[in-house]
Every structure is written in structure tokens, then in C-alpha cells.
């Protein structure tokens, strides 16, 4: 029998196993651009449950532990993979309701509810994903439960079923087979289930490797800070950039190479390293180049970029810097309609606020906000009906999970997949119309917009018929990779030319923080020279962190 304390330890063990291997899971991601990586999202989702479980009575029945876990996972869910994971455990909790100690049959019956919930949450479930892995794991466990009610035996079969299903994912999804990888979300499920089995079978919690990294950072934190203090008064370059890289043990390149590169693009360079991490400080005009180079040494653990010139101006004007931390407070829903959007970059956030979004949640590529973050923004919006615009396909599912958590107001999720779609939806809103009419109007509007993206390749890969090298400039049209190049400005000009047609009336070009004003002006001039003079072109400093350009064509 599995009691509450055993399940609690199993959740911790599952969390540690995915956390220890999240880099490996992230690398299974076949999409070449910086993305909301699967391993990281699943790890952060599990961590939300572990943080909650640290504060509970270990003598609670298994039903209570399962319920606490499910609630924390749901609120902490990030990205599609984290949200599906939370749905598995929410169904698991429903199946264990009222049970003190669980048998093998109890576990598998509970898992079946979770698998059904996960499948039902996805509009078009695809086989060859983490859904397949969880379903086959349940099916193997069900067969085992018919043989024996021993929970250890049943969960062993669940894990075997998950591994067998994972091995078939390349056959079910040709894109995985071409890339030579298995499904990342499916691998995450296997790791979590295996971590749980370690407790069920051996009574042992898999140890976390994260503690060692934290200790490594602390070893020379004081020395590092003492060194950089001497530099922070110098502002020959605009951006003070600091980051920590968790070293990939398979990469033998010396950090001296990183130091040399950083000195070629900036000054005030400090590079301190040990066997686990590299910690960096540099003043530069292009933090993106520094960060891209750092990725060749391992995984970014922490990044901080500050505008030293702007800080200096604010100090002179005695302006208190608040680090952009907005406190969201609950407000009563008094108005009829309100809006919440998800966006990254101060320029884009301001744009959405100007269009009527009272609250804008920080997020997008690589920064998938949790269900709780979205919910807090909704509850800080004084409206009875709140439209939520995710503006990213990896955030929509999390936004949809917030719907049931807001009991005093209605959440309406507009499944916008891009920033241009979100902006188009907001522009289409008509305060004179009903909620249902606006839902139809805004949906029709964002479905018609053409979205462009100029970004960089975060990894070597084969995608969309292209052989891609890390740091290649990639141009996407409505999510489809259409070409690669070496120059983001030329890419923007060429991309816009491919997006316009005889019906085009408006083009909006939003440039990111890695593009200078001069580069943006060059892009604007190049675009105008290749299109009709009747098309209205707007240039906006979006300050988005990853995309060189985000383009809307209507």
C-alpha cells in the first residue's frame, strides 16, 4: 500500500529526476529557435508542487497529498508540457479522492482519469507525444493490475510502458524521426514516473543536483562582486550584462575563449569559473551577442541586463528604480469587459496597454508564464468578463486552465498565437457590441493577420527542409520557416516582401532590443522601397528580448 508520506516523497523524487535531466530533455526540442523548453517547463511545474509539499503534514492520507500536489501543479504549470503534466496529476488526485492508502488498482484507476483529462484538454491530440507516453503507461499498468494489486509491481509496469511508448514516438511523428530524437515531453514523463518508482520500490528519494550548482555559485560570489564593483562606474558601453552558465561537461572549450570574445564586443569583462559554472560580467552594446556566445558553453542559469546610462540618468534625477516589478492586487470586478495580454519587451507591453490591456503578463518565447501568473493578472483586472490573449501557442493551454480558477469573473481565452494576432484582436474590439459579438469579431480579425518573425537559431538542427547552424538568422511566416540568412535587417526586408500582396493595407514592424535604431531605420527604408506607396508602414521599438523583428501584415 502507498500512503500519503510515500506519495509526497515520490513527488519530490520525480521532481529531482526531471530537474537533474532537464538540460537533456531541452535538447530533444526539435524547434531551432529559442523556445519554451520542455524540460525546463516540466521541471518548474513540478517544483511548484514540491515547494507546497514542504509545508504540509507528512501524515496526511494519500488523497490529501495528491490533492495538494494537483492544485500546486495546476497553478504553477508552464507551457503546454507543464500544463498537460498538471492535468495528469489533477486526474490522478480525483481518482484517489477519499482513499487513505492506495493499492496498485487505485493508482492505475487514478492515472486513467489523468490521461483522459490530458487528452480532453488538447483540441487535436497528436500521437507520438507525451500524451501517447502517458496513455500507454496507463494501459500497461492496467494489465499489470489485473495480475497483481501490488502498487510497486503496477508502477514498474507503468514505467516500462512509458519507456516503450517513448521509443515509438519517432515512428508516430516523422519530424522526430528525421531529427533522430524521441519526444521531449514523453521523456519528461518517463523521468518523473521513474523518480516516483524509486520511492515506491526502494524508499529512496533521487537526490537533486541543483544544490551543488547553488553551492558552486556561492563559493566565489563575494570575490566576483568585489571585482565588478570597480567597473560599474564606467559606462563606455550601455548595457551591464551579467549571467551564470551551468557548464556542459561535454564541451571542452576553455572559458578563456569566452573572455576573448567578450573583450571584442565590450569592456569591463570579468569571467570566473569552476567545474560547475561560469559567471560573467561585461559592458556591451549588444547583450544578445554575449548571451548567444555563452550558450555554446552550457545552459544559462541566470541573466541580468541593466542599462547603465539610463540608471545614471535616473540617479541624477533622483528617480527610484523599481526593477519593473509590478505588484498585482486583487480588485472587484465592476466593469463589463477587461483585457489581459502576454508579451515580452517594454515597447510591446506599452503597445498592448495603449490598446486597452490593463495588465500585461511578462512572457513569450522561453518565458512561459504560469497559470498562477495569468490568474493574478486576471484578478487584478476590474472586469466581470476578461479576455486573455496568450500571443504564443505554448501559453494558450495554461491560459485555458486559469478559466476554472477565477470564480468571481469569466475568463475568455482568445487563442492568439503571435503578437501580431494579439494586436489585431485588440484593434478589432468594439465597446458597443456584446461579448459574444466581440469574441467573433476579434477572432475573425486575428485569423486574417499575417505574422512574421526574424530570430536566431539556438541550436544546430534540420527543420522545415533546412540544415540550420546555431546563430543562423531565421525568417518565419505564420510559423513556417521560409529562409535563413546572416543579416537580420536584410531578412526583415526580404520577409516583408514575401508577406505583402495586392490587398495589403498595413504593415507594423516591431524591432527588438538587439536591433539599434539605425538598423531599424535601414529596415524601414528597405521595406518601403520594395512595396507600394499606398501601404501604411509603422515602425515600433518593441524591445522584445529574442526576436530581432516581429512583423504584422494586414
N, C-alpha and C positions, 0 to 999 in steps of 0.2 A: 504494500500500500504506500502511496505517496502522500505525505502530509503537507501542511502549509509551509513549514520551515524548509522542507526539502524542495518544494517548488520555488520558494524565494531564492535559495542558493542556486538552483538550476538557472533561474533568470539571470542572476549575477554571472554565472559561469558562461552562459550563452552570450551575454554582453561582452565579456572579456575575450571570448573566442573571435567574435566578429571584429572587435576593436583591434586585436592583435594582427588581424589579417586584412584590415580594410584597404591598405595600400594595394595588396594583391587583387582584391575584388575591384577596386577602382580601375586597375589596369586592364580588366576584362572589358571595360566600356569601349565599344567599337566606334562611337561617335568621335571624330577627331578634334572638335573644338573644346575649350574649357566648359565643362558641363557640371550639373549637379550630381557628382559621382556617387554611384550606388553604394559602395562600401561605406563611405563617409555618412551618407544619409541614413543607412540602416543602423550604423553604429551610434549616431547621435540620437536616433529614435529609441534604441534600447537603453541608452544612458539615461534618458528621461525617466524610465521605469526604475532603474537602479537607484537613482537619486531619491525617488519617492519611497522605495522599499527600505532605504537606510533608516527611515524614521518610524517603521511600524513594529508592532509586537510580533515576534517570531513564532508565538504560539497560536496565532490565528489559524482557523481552518483553511483548507486549500481553496475553498470557494472565495474567501475574502482576499487572499493573496492574489488569486487570479483576477479578481475584480479591480483591485488597486493597480495591478500591472497593466491591465487593459485600458483603464482610464488615463494613466500616465502616458502610455504609448500613443494613445489617440491624440492627446493634447501636444505631445512632443513630436508627432510624426512629421517628417520632412521628405519632400519629393514623392514620386509615385511609389518607389520601392519601400520607403518608410511607412507610407500610408497603407499599402497593401499588407505590410507586416503587422501594423496595428490592428487591421481588420481581422487577420488570422487570430490574434490573441483576444480580440473582443468576442469573437465567436467561441473561442476556447473558454472564456470566462462564463459565457452564457450556458455552455454545456456542463460546467462544474458547479453551477448555482445550487446552493443548499447542501453541498457534499463536504463532509469533514475530512475524509481521506479517500484518495482516488485509486481505483483498480485500473488495470490495463484497458478494460472495456470503457471505463469512464473517460480515460484520456483520449481514446480514439473516437468516441462519440462526440466529445467536445471539439476535437480537431476537425471533425466533419462539418460542424457548424461554422467554424472559422473559414474553412476552404470555400464553402458556399457563399459566405459573406464577401470574401475577396473576389470571387468570380462575379457576383452580382453587382459589385461596385464599379466594375470596368465595363464601359459601353460595348466594346468589341474585344472580348478576351482573346488573346493570341496564345496559341500553344507554342512551347519552346521557351517559355518564360518562367519566372518564379511561381506563377500560378500552376503551371504543369508540375513543377517540382513538389509543391505542397500537396497537390491532388494525388499524385502517385504515391507520395509518402503516406498519405491517409489510407489509400487503397491497400498498400502493403501492410500497414498497421491493422487494418480491419481483418485481413486474412489471418494475421497473427493472433488477434484477439479471439478468433473462432477456435484457435488451437489451445491457447492458454490465456488466463486472465492476469498473468504476471506482468506488471507495468514495465519492468526492466526489459523483458523479452519483447513486449509490444513496441516499446520505444526504440529498441535496437533495430527492429524491422522497419520502423518509420525512417530511421536514419539511412538504412540500406536502400529503401525505396527512393528516398530523396537523392542519394548519390547515383543510383541507376538512372533516374529520370534526368538528372543533370547531364549525364553522359549523352543522352539522346537529344539534348536541346539543339546542337548544331544540325542534326538531321531534320528537325522540325522548322528551324529558321535558317534558310540558306545564307543570310547575311552573316550569321555566326560561323557557319562552316567556312565561308570564304575568308573570314578573318582568322580562322583557326583557334577560336575561343569557345568556351561554354557561356551560358547566360550568367551575367553578374549577379542579378537578384537571386537566381536559383542557387548560386554558390553561397550567397549570404544566408539563405535559409538553411542550407546544409551545415554551415558553421554554427549557427545558433542552436539548431537541434542537437548537433554533436556536443556542444558545450553543456546543454541540459542533460544529455545522456551521461556525461562524466559524473554528475552528481547523483543521478538516479541509480547508476550502476556501481560506482566506486565510492561515492560520498565525497568526491574531491571537486573543488571549485577550480577551474582553469585559472591560472594566475594571469594578471594583466601586465603587459609590457609597458604600458603608458607611464607607470610610476617611475620606471628607470629613466625615461626621457625627461620627465619633470625634474628629477634629481640632477640630471646632467645639465639642464638649463641653469639650475640654481648654483651649481658648483662655481661658475665663473660669472654669475650675474653681476655681482658687485664690481669686479675688476672691469668688466665690459662697460658698465655705466660710468665708472671713473674715467675711462679712456675717452668716451664720446663727449663728455662734458666740455672738454677743451675745444671741441669742434662746433658746438651748437650755436656759437655766436657768429660763425662765419656763414654768410648766405650768398656766396657767389653763384650757387645753383638754387633753384626754387624749392625742390622737394626733399625734405629729410625722410629717408626711407630706411626702415628697419624691418628685418624679418628673420625668422628662425626656420632652418631647413632640417628635417629629420633625414639623416644620411641613408641613402640606399647602399647597402653593403656590397651590391653587385657592381657599383660604379667606383672605379679606382682612380678617377681623375682627382688630382690634388686641388684643394681649396685655393692654392696659390694662383691657379688659373682663373678662378673666380675673382680673386682680388685684382689681378691684372686687367681683367675685362672691366671691372667696375671703375678702376682708375682711368680707363679710356673714355668713360662716359660721365664722369663726375669727379668729386673730390671728397675730402674728409672720410676716407674709406677705413673702416675697421672690420676685420674678419677674424673671428675667434672660433676655434673648432675643437672638438674631441671626437671620440669614436662614434658617438650617437648623433650629434647635431653640429650644424654650422650656424653661428649667429653673425649677422651682418648689419652694418650701419654705413650709409652712403648718402651724400648730397648729389642730386642729379636733376636734369630737366626731364627725364623720361623714366619714371619708376617702373613702367611696364617692361622695358628692356632689361632692367636689373632683375625683375622677378622672373621673366622668361628664362634668363640665363641660370638663375638659381634652381629652376625646375629640373635642370639637367643633372643635378646632384642628389635629388630626392624629393620628398613631399614637403610642401610648405606647412608648417605648424602654426605660424603666427605672422601676420603682416601689419605694419603700421606705416602710413604715409601722411606726412604733415607738410603743409605749405608754410615754409619758414618766413617768406616775405609777408604773407598775409598775417601770420602770427605777430610779426614785428609791427605791422601797421596797427593791429588791434591793441597791442600793448601800449603803443604811443597814444592811442585814442582812449586808453583805459576801458577797453571793451572786454568783458568777461567771456572767455571762450567756454562753451558748454559741451564740446565734443560731439555735437549733433545728437545728443541723447534726449529724445522727446519722451516725456512721461505721459502715457496714455491713461486717462482716468475714466471710469465708468460715468456715463451720462444717461439720463432718462430719454427714452425715445418719444420726442414731442412732435417732430416734423414728419411729413409723409414719406419722403424719399431722401436717401443719402447715398454716398458712394465711397468705396474703398478700392484703391488700386495697389498693385505691387510693381515696384520699379527700383532700379539702382542708378544712382547718379543724381546729384543735386539739381541739375538742369531738367532732367526728366521728371523728377518729383515736383518741381515748381510748375512745370507744364501741366501735370495732372491736377494739381491744386488749383491752378488758374481756370481749369475747365470744370471745377466743381467737386473734386475729390477732397473731402475734408481731411482724410487720413490716407497717407501713402506708406505702405509697409516696405521696408528695405528688402530687396530680393530680386532674383533673376537667375541667370546662369551662375552656377557654382554656389549660389546663395539662396537656397530654397528655404523660405520661412516656414516655421512650424505651424500646425493647426492653431496652437495657442496664440501665436503672434497675430495671426489673421483674426482670430476671435476677439482679441483685445482691441484691435483696430475697429472692428465692427461695434463692439460695446462702447467705444469712445465716440461713436457717430450718433448724434441725437435724432435718429430717424426710425420710424416703425418698419420701414422696408429699406434694406441696404443692399445695393448692387455691389458685388465684389468682382473685380477684373483682375484675374491672375497674371495675364500677359505672358505666360510661359506654360508650355504643355506639361512641364514637370511639377507645376504648382496647383493645377486645376483640381486634382483629386483631393489634395489636402484642404483646399478651399471648400470643397463639397462636404467634407467631414465636419466642418465648423457649423453647418446648417442646423444640425440637431442639437448643438450645444448652446445656441442662442435661444432661450426660451421666452424672452420678452419682446422679440422683434423677428421679422422674417428676413432671411438671407437669400438673395437671388444671385447665383453664380453665373456670370456671363463667361463662357469658356474661351476667352481670348487667349491666343497662343503667342502673340507678339506685341511689342509696344505699339507699332502702328495700328494694329487691330484695336487695342485699348483706346487709343486716341480717337480713332474713327467712331467707336461706340459712344464715347463721351460727347463728341461733336454732334451726334445724331439725336441725343436726348432732347425731348420736348416736354417742358414742365406742364403744358396744357393737356397732355394726354394721360391716360390711365397707365397703371403699372404694366398690365399685360400688353397694351399697345406699344409702350416704350420698349418692353422686352423684345417684341417682334421687330420694331424699328431699329433698335441698336444692334440686334443680331444680324439683320439684313445688311446693315452698314458695314460691320466689321468683316463679314464674309466676303465683301466685294473688294476690300483694300488689298493691294499687293505689297508684301513686306520684303525688304531687302536687308542683308546683314553682311558687313565686311568685318572679318575677325581673323584670328590666327590659329594655326594648328598646335594643339597642346601635346601631340604625340605623333609618332610615325604610324601610318596605317594605310589600308586600302579602303576607300569609301566612295560610293557613288560613281564607280568606274575610274577613279583617280588614285594614283600612287602618291601618297602625301608624306612629306617630310615635316618634322617638327619645325615650327615657326614659319611655315608657308603661310601666305596671306590667302584666305579663302573667301569666296563670294557665294552667298546663298540667296536664292529667290524662292520665297514661300517655303522655306525649309529644305529646298533641294540645292545641292552643291552644283554650281554651273561652271565655275572655273577656279583655278588657283593662279597666283602670281607672286610678285615680290614687293609690290608697291601699293600701299593701302589707298593712296589718292587716285592712282590710275585705276585701281579696282573699283572704287566708288563711281568714277565716271563711266567706265565700261558697264558696270552693273545697272546703273540707272538707264543707260541707253537700251539695255535689253528688256527693261521693265515697262517702258512707255509704249503707248500705242495711239492710234488716232483719236481715241476717246479720253485720253489723259487730260485732266484739268489742273491737278495739284500735285506737287512733289514737296515732301518735307525731308530735309537732310539733318539728322542729329549726329553730331560728332562727339567722340569720346575723349576722355582725359589724356589719352596717348596721342591725340592729334592737336597740333598747335593751331592757333588762329590763322596763321599764314597758310598752313596746309589746307585748312577748311576753306579758305578763300580760293585757293587754287582748284579744289574740287568743285566749288560752286561755279567758277568761271568755265571750267572744262565741261561741266554738265550743261550749262546754259548754251554753250557753243554747239552742242550736238542735238538740241531739241528745239521744238517750235517756240517762237517768242510768245505765243498765246498761253503757254503753260505757266502757271504761278508757282515759283520756286521759293521755298523758305528755308533758311539756314539757322539751326538752333544748336547752341552749345549744351548738349545733353549731359556731358561729363560722366557718361556711363563707363564703368571700370574696365570692361573686357572687349567690347566691340569698338572697332575703330569708327565705323559708321553704322547707324540704323536708318533705314530709308523707307519712307511711306509714299506710295504712288496711288493716286485715286483719279 
